[in-house]
């Protein structure tokens, strides 16, 4: 990273973006780190004081507007953390924001990278994998969760989870489609203009400073409801809370991004599934128990048997490729993610109440 003087983090006041920007600045204090954000997501404004205290330069701008990027001047590395992150984006309404942010915004970032010959770390999503293919994964129903069956009809799926060899043909939601389209354009820009780029298909990222909502940020939402009170539901797949996701602490993801920036020649041109893996997978009913233990509170959770559009019963990241490439593994387990999130909310309880209390 010695040749990197200026880093741009898009979505830089968001959950992942702010942590990434602060991580780069802490990693090398002499580097200029710019956090660009339109502050659309409620609660992102609370990160501004953190960024300032950490020596990160905040710019109020929007990746949908090329002029907002051009005004920044030369950059050496772009960490593309911006997104409309909800898999439900566009359902029942206009798709314009998710299309413009996730696809047009990514193109604008690629144009900036082309102009300044900058490296790019692109945060994609596990939801690039098609919904019907994910629903076709054979599962075994256990007491508290679904687990991956030993025998599968699809490639790229094993007891370790879903690898990069999983099929990509089929609809995947507008969120997933825009991120996958951006991945394809990144590969074309890299080939045509000689850019060094790496794509991380992230599973569920969680931890402090995530402003959890019903449609995105499930762990923070679950913790917040146990602290503040409010309604929760096990939605779909029998209404028992057995659907499973793997979760990775935001600090572990940032550690990987810093390592990739330091060794871009090793990672350039590659796509990695990045998540918590099987050891950090959890069902909703298991997450409820962790929240009860961490907060000392119990709340009623209703069951809703009907499946929600675009939802899936299970996703577990097979992190084998990234582990083989650089030895990266998550260091924080589910209990640590929950306890860190609980502590963050308790330390900022009144400031976060209007955002997380669900009142």
Order of alpha helices (4+ residues) and beta strands (2+ residues): beta-alpha-beta-alpha-beta-alpha-beta-alpha-alpha-beta-alpha-beta-beta-beta-beta-alpha-beta-beta-alpha-beta-beta-alpha-alpha-beta-beta-alpha-beta-beta-alpha-alpha-alpha
